[in-house]
Structure formats: C-alpha cells, structure tokens
Amino acid sequence: MSPKTDADLARSCTDLVLLSLLIGRPMYGYEILTSLQDRGNGEFRFKQGTLYPVLYRLERQGWIEASWEEPPEGKRRKVYHVTKDGRREYRARADQWTSFTNAVRSILEEVENA
C-alpha cells in the first residue's frame, strides 16, 4: 500500500478492486499484483503474503475460481477468474461504492465552497 493512502481505506475496497480486475480477464497472482500497482497509480501495493489469503477467501465465498494453466514456456500457474456470483457481488459493491463516494464528494465540495 502506498504511504499516502490509509491502510484501512485501501483494505475496505480490496474485494471490489480484485473482483474488478478479474472481471476484465482471468489473471495469475503476480499479474494481479502488478496490475493493482500499475492501474491503481501505486495506491495498492500488496505482497504475495497479503494477496493470496484474500484470493483464497474470495474463492471460499464462491466469488472467484482458480484453475491451473500450463503456459507454452515456464512454470504451471494458478489463474483466477470471477464466477457468476462474483459478478453479482461486484455489481452490488460497485453500486455501494459509487453511492458512498458520491456522498463523501458532496460533503467535501460543500466544505470547500463554504
């Protein structure tokens, strides 16, 4: 996690962000880590020891599934993809996040315009 983002704030949206990445396309662990960092402007910096427990939890909840992939070159790797239930969960959380951030933005704008 970037030092400029409160860890609790980033943690609160981890499931949503991971589901969002995996809806885009299936990914393996290291690819998820680099995509989070690149696409999140450095705000999401996870170590493998932090990411994998979250992925396992999402898998237990039935929101993602994993399968082994054998690339033409290199080692076998576990690839994660979103399930139908995961897509529903993503949509619900994305709607909640949008409502919440709109409310916060409205309050901040009111303060800034005072």
Biotite code that builds the C-alpha atoms (Angstrom):
import biotite.structure as struc

atoms = struc.array([
    struc.Atom([0.000, 0.000, 0.000], chain_id="A", res_id=1, res_name="MET", atom_name="CA", element="C"),
    struc.Atom([1.229, 3.467, -0.743], chain_id="A", res_id=2, res_name="SER", atom_name="CA", element="C"),
    struc.Atom([2.137, 5.557, 2.303], chain_id="A", res_id=3, res_name="PRO", atom_name="CA", element="C"),
    struc.Atom([-0.239, 8.235, 1.042], chain_id="A", res_id=4, res_name="LYS", atom_name="CA", element="C"),
    struc.Atom([-3.316, 6.003, 1.416], chain_id="A", res_id=5, res_name="THR", atom_name="CA", element="C"),
    struc.Atom([-4.620, 4.949, 4.792], chain_id="A", res_id=6, res_name="ASP", atom_name="CA", element="C"),
    struc.Atom([-4.346, 1.159, 5.024], chain_id="A", res_id=7, res_name="ALA", atom_name="CA", element="C"),
    struc.Atom([-7.906, 0.782, 6.374], chain_id="A", res_id=8, res_name="ASP", atom_name="CA", element="C"),
    struc.Atom([-9.305, 2.776, 3.458], chain_id="A", res_id=9, res_name="LEU", atom_name="CA", element="C"),
    struc.Atom([-7.484, 0.640, 0.887], chain_id="A", res_id=10, res_name="ALA", atom_name="CA", element="C"),
    struc.Atom([-8.392, -2.577, 2.714], chain_id="A", res_id=11, res_name="ARG", atom_name="CA", element="C"),
    struc.Atom([-12.078, -1.622, 2.704], chain_id="A", res_id=12, res_name="SER", atom_name="CA", element="C"),
    struc.Atom([-12.237, -1.780, -1.082], chain_id="A", res_id=13, res_name="CYS", atom_name="CA", element="C"),
    struc.Atom([-9.831, -4.663, -1.733], chain_id="A", res_id=14, res_name="THR", atom_name="CA", element="C"),
    struc.Atom([-12.551, -7.177, -2.641], chain_id="A", res_id=15, res_name="ASP", atom_name="CA", element="C"),
    struc.Atom([-14.146, -4.722, -5.059], chain_id="A", res_id=16, res_name="LEU", atom_name="CA", element="C"),
    struc.Atom([-10.838, -3.897, -6.723], chain_id="A", res_id=17, res_name="VAL", atom_name="CA", element="C"),
    struc.Atom([-9.806, -7.545, -7.079], chain_id="A", res_id=18, res_name="LEU", atom_name="CA", element="C"),
    struc.Atom([-13.180, -8.544, -8.497], chain_id="A", res_id=19, res_name="LEU", atom_name="CA", element="C"),
    struc.Atom([-12.966, -5.624, -10.919], chain_id="A", res_id=20, res_name="SER", atom_name="CA", element="C"),
    struc.Atom([-9.554, -6.717, -12.192], chain_id="A", res_id=21, res_name="LEU", atom_name="CA", element="C"),
    struc.Atom([-10.640, -10.315, -12.624], chain_id="A", res_id=22, res_name="LEU", atom_name="CA", element="C"),
    struc.Atom([-13.863, -9.368, -14.413], chain_id="A", res_id=23, res_name="ILE", atom_name="CA", element="C"),
    struc.Atom([-11.629, -7.742, -17.006], chain_id="A", res_id=24, res_name="GLY", atom_name="CA", element="C"),
    struc.Atom([-9.835, -11.038, -17.610], chain_id="A", res_id=25, res_name="ARG", atom_name="CA", element="C"),
    struc.Atom([-8.512, -14.053, -15.716], chain_id="A", res_id=26, res_name="PRO", atom_name="CA", element="C"),
    struc.Atom([-5.117, -13.447, -14.088], chain_id="A", res_id=27, res_name="MET", atom_name="CA", element="C"),
    struc.Atom([-2.493, -15.267, -12.072], chain_id="A", res_id=28, res_name="TYR", atom_name="CA", element="C"),
    struc.Atom([-1.129, -13.966, -8.766], chain_id="A", res_id=29, res_name="GLY", atom_name="CA", element="C"),
    struc.Atom([1.904, -11.987, -9.888], chain_id="A", res_id=30, res_name="TYR", atom_name="CA", element="C"),
    struc.Atom([-0.119, -10.471, -12.724], chain_id="A", res_id=31, res_name="GLU", atom_name="CA", element="C"),
    struc.Atom([-2.748, -9.345, -10.203], chain_id="A", res_id=32, res_name="ILE", atom_name="CA", element="C"),
    struc.Atom([-0.053, -7.724, -8.051], chain_id="A", res_id=33, res_name="LEU", atom_name="CA", element="C"),
    struc.Atom([1.463, -5.780, -10.939], chain_id="A", res_id=34, res_name="THR", atom_name="CA", element="C"),
    struc.Atom([-1.945, -4.788, -12.345], chain_id="A", res_id=35, res_name="SER", atom_name="CA", element="C"),
    struc.Atom([-3.064, -3.481, -8.950], chain_id="A", res_id=36, res_name="LEU", atom_name="CA", element="C"),
    struc.Atom([0.041, -1.377, -8.657], chain_id="A", res_id=37, res_name="GLN", atom_name="CA", element="C"),
    struc.Atom([0.005, -0.107, -12.257], chain_id="A", res_id=38, res_name="ASP", atom_name="CA", element="C"),
    struc.Atom([-3.708, 0.532, -12.685], chain_id="A", res_id=39, res_name="ARG", atom_name="CA", element="C"),
    struc.Atom([-4.129, 1.826, -9.137], chain_id="A", res_id=40, res_name="GLY", atom_name="CA", element="C"),
    struc.Atom([-1.489, 4.539, -9.568], chain_id="A", res_id=41, res_name="ASN", atom_name="CA", element="C"),
    struc.Atom([0.634, 2.904, -6.880], chain_id="A", res_id=42, res_name="GLY", atom_name="CA", element="C"),
    struc.Atom([-2.096, 3.107, -4.214], chain_id="A", res_id=43, res_name="GLU", atom_name="CA", element="C"),
    struc.Atom([-2.421, -0.685, -3.963], chain_id="A", res_id=44, res_name="PHE", atom_name="CA", element="C"),
    struc.Atom([0.849, -2.328, -3.017], chain_id="A", res_id=45, res_name="ARG", atom_name="CA", element="C"),
    struc.Atom([0.306, -5.854, -1.835], chain_id="A", res_id=46, res_name="PHE", atom_name="CA", element="C"),
    struc.Atom([2.850, -8.512, -1.069], chain_id="A", res_id=47, res_name="LYS", atom_name="CA", element="C"),
    struc.Atom([2.167, -12.079, -2.120], chain_id="A", res_id=48, res_name="GLN", atom_name="CA", element="C"),
    struc.Atom([1.676, -12.973, 1.541], chain_id="A", res_id=49, res_name="GLY", atom_name="CA", element="C"),
    struc.Atom([-1.131, -10.418, 1.717], chain_id="A", res_id=50, res_name="THR", atom_name="CA", element="C"),
    struc.Atom([-2.771, -11.074, -1.655], chain_id="A", res_id=51, res_name="LEU", atom_name="CA", element="C"),
    struc.Atom([-3.126, -14.850, -1.531], chain_id="A", res_id=52, res_name="TYR", atom_name="CA", element="C"),
    struc.Atom([-5.166, -15.027, 1.705], chain_id="A", res_id=53, res_name="PRO", atom_name="CA", element="C"),
    struc.Atom([-7.618, -12.547, 0.138], chain_id="A", res_id=54, res_name="VAL", atom_name="CA", element="C"),
    struc.Atom([-7.822, -14.620, -3.046], chain_id="A", res_id=55, res_name="LEU", atom_name="CA", element="C"),
    struc.Atom([-8.402, -17.791, -1.022], chain_id="A", res_id=56, res_name="TYR", atom_name="CA", element="C"),
    struc.Atom([-11.160, -16.051, 0.949], chain_id="A", res_id=57, res_name="ARG", atom_name="CA", element="C"),
    struc.Atom([-12.859, -14.847, -2.261], chain_id="A", res_id=58, res_name="LEU", atom_name="CA", element="C"),
    struc.Atom([-12.595, -18.397, -3.572], chain_id="A", res_id=59, res_name="GLU", atom_name="CA", element="C"),
    struc.Atom([-14.218, -19.829, -0.402], chain_id="A", res_id=60, res_name="ARG", atom_name="CA", element="C"),
    struc.Atom([-17.054, -17.304, -0.803], chain_id="A", res_id=61, res_name="GLN", atom_name="CA", element="C"),
    struc.Atom([-17.631, -18.576, -4.328], chain_id="A", res_id=62, res_name="GLY", atom_name="CA", element="C"),
    struc.Atom([-16.846, -15.228, -5.973], chain_id="A", res_id=63, res_name="TRP", atom_name="CA", element="C"),
    struc.Atom([-13.762, -16.434, -7.836], chain_id="A", res_id=64, res_name="ILE", atom_name="CA", element="C"),
    struc.Atom([-12.453, -19.788, -9.039], chain_id="A", res_id=65, res_name="GLU", atom_name="CA", element="C"),
    struc.Atom([-8.933, -20.916, -9.766], chain_id="A", res_id=66, res_name="ALA", atom_name="CA", element="C"),
    struc.Atom([-7.602, -23.323, -12.357], chain_id="A", res_id=67, res_name="SER", atom_name="CA", element="C"),
    struc.Atom([-4.106, -24.428, -13.267], chain_id="A", res_id=68, res_name="TRP", atom_name="CA", element="C"),
    struc.Atom([-2.682, -23.208, -16.558], chain_id="A", res_id=69, res_name="GLU", atom_name="CA", element="C"),
    struc.Atom([0.329, -24.614, -18.383], chain_id="A", res_id=70, res_name="GLU", atom_name="CA", element="C"),
    struc.Atom([1.889, -21.839, -20.455], chain_id="A", res_id=71, res_name="PRO", atom_name="CA", element="C"),
    struc.Atom([3.898, -22.917, -23.530], chain_id="A", res_id=72, res_name="PRO", atom_name="CA", element="C"),
    struc.Atom([7.028, -21.785, -21.710], chain_id="A", res_id=73, res_name="GLU", atom_name="CA", element="C"),
    struc.Atom([7.556, -21.509, -17.993], chain_id="A", res_id=74, res_name="GLY", atom_name="CA", element="C"),
    struc.Atom([6.016, -22.947, -14.875], chain_id="A", res_id=75, res_name="LYS", atom_name="CA", element="C"),
    struc.Atom([2.466, -24.011, -14.219], chain_id="A", res_id=76, res_name="ARG", atom_name="CA", element="C"),
    struc.Atom([0.448, -21.257, -12.569], chain_id="A", res_id=77, res_name="ARG", atom_name="CA", element="C"),
    struc.Atom([-2.897, -20.807, -10.900], chain_id="A", res_id=78, res_name="LYS", atom_name="CA", element="C"),
    struc.Atom([-5.236, -18.483, -12.810], chain_id="A", res_id=79, res_name="VAL", atom_name="CA", element="C"),
    struc.Atom([-8.171, -16.802, -11.080], chain_id="A", res_id=80, res_name="TYR", atom_name="CA", element="C"),
    struc.Atom([-11.442, -15.797, -12.717], chain_id="A", res_id=81, res_name="HIS", atom_name="CA", element="C"),
    struc.Atom([-14.747, -14.376, -11.475], chain_id="A", res_id=82, res_name="VAL", atom_name="CA", element="C"),
    struc.Atom([-17.808, -16.590, -11.086], chain_id="A", res_id=83, res_name="THR", atom_name="CA", element="C"),
    struc.Atom([-21.417, -15.612, -11.767], chain_id="A", res_id=84, res_name="LYS", atom_name="CA", element="C"),
    struc.Atom([-21.886, -14.984, -8.025], chain_id="A", res_id=85, res_name="ASP", atom_name="CA", element="C"),
    struc.Atom([-18.710, -12.898, -8.065], chain_id="A", res_id=86, res_name="GLY", atom_name="CA", element="C"),
    struc.Atom([-20.120, -10.734, -10.846], chain_id="A", res_id=87, res_name="ARG", atom_name="CA", element="C"),
    struc.Atom([-23.269, -10.130, -8.794], chain_id="A", res_id=88, res_name="ARG", atom_name="CA", element="C"),
    struc.Atom([-21.177, -9.297, -5.729], chain_id="A", res_id=89, res_name="GLU", atom_name="CA", element="C"),
    struc.Atom([-19.024, -6.945, -7.805], chain_id="A", res_id=90, res_name="TYR", atom_name="CA", element="C"),
    struc.Atom([-22.106, -5.108, -9.099], chain_id="A", res_id=91, res_name="ARG", atom_name="CA", element="C"),
    struc.Atom([-23.571, -4.734, -5.597], chain_id="A", res_id=92, res_name="ALA", atom_name="CA", element="C"),
    struc.Atom([-20.283, -3.472, -4.150], chain_id="A", res_id=93, res_name="ARG", atom_name="CA", element="C"),
    struc.Atom([-19.637, -1.153, -7.096], chain_id="A", res_id=94, res_name="ALA", atom_name="CA", element="C"),
    struc.Atom([-23.090, 0.401, -6.601], chain_id="A", res_id=95, res_name="ASP", atom_name="CA", element="C"),
    struc.Atom([-22.428, 0.820, -2.864], chain_id="A", res_id=96, res_name="GLN", atom_name="CA", element="C"),
    struc.Atom([-19.013, 2.332, -3.543], chain_id="A", res_id=97, res_name="TRP", atom_name="CA", element="C"),
    struc.Atom([-20.445, 4.790, -6.069], chain_id="A", res_id=98, res_name="THR", atom_name="CA", element="C"),
    struc.Atom([-23.180, 5.914, -3.653], chain_id="A", res_id=99, res_name="SER", atom_name="CA", element="C"),
    struc.Atom([-20.703, 6.258, -0.812], chain_id="A", res_id=100, res_name="PHE", atom_name="CA", element="C"),
    struc.Atom([-18.077, 8.184, -2.786], chain_id="A", res_id=101, res_name="THR", atom_name="CA", element="C"),
    struc.Atom([-20.751, 10.488, -4.230], chain_id="A", res_id=102, res_name="ASN", atom_name="CA", element="C"),
    struc.Atom([-21.933, 11.269, -0.697], chain_id="A", res_id=103, res_name="ALA", atom_name="CA", element="C"),
    struc.Atom([-18.389, 11.952, 0.513], chain_id="A", res_id=104, res_name="VAL", atom_name="CA", element="C"),
    struc.Atom([-17.687, 14.096, -2.561], chain_id="A", res_id=105, res_name="ARG", atom_name="CA", element="C"),
    struc.Atom([-20.839, 16.102, -1.919], chain_id="A", res_id=106, res_name="SER", atom_name="CA", element="C"),
    struc.Atom([-19.823, 16.796, 1.675], chain_id="A", res_id=107, res_name="ILE", atom_name="CA", element="C"),
    struc.Atom([-16.268, 17.728, 0.698], chain_id="A", res_id=108, res_name="LEU", atom_name="CA", element="C"),
    struc.Atom([-17.478, 20.076, -2.028], chain_id="A", res_id=109, res_name="GLU", atom_name="CA", element="C"),
    struc.Atom([-19.846, 21.770, 0.405], chain_id="A", res_id=110, res_name="GLU", atom_name="CA", element="C"),
    struc.Atom([-16.988, 22.368, 2.844], chain_id="A", res_id=111, res_name="VAL", atom_name="CA", element="C"),
    struc.Atom([-14.656, 23.600, 0.091], chain_id="A", res_id=112, res_name="GLU", atom_name="CA", element="C"),
    struc.Atom([-17.303, 26.001, -1.233], chain_id="A", res_id=113, res_name="ASN", atom_name="CA", element="C"),
    struc.Atom([-18.091, 27.448, 2.216], chain_id="A", res_id=114, res_name="ALA", atom_name="CA", element="C"),
])
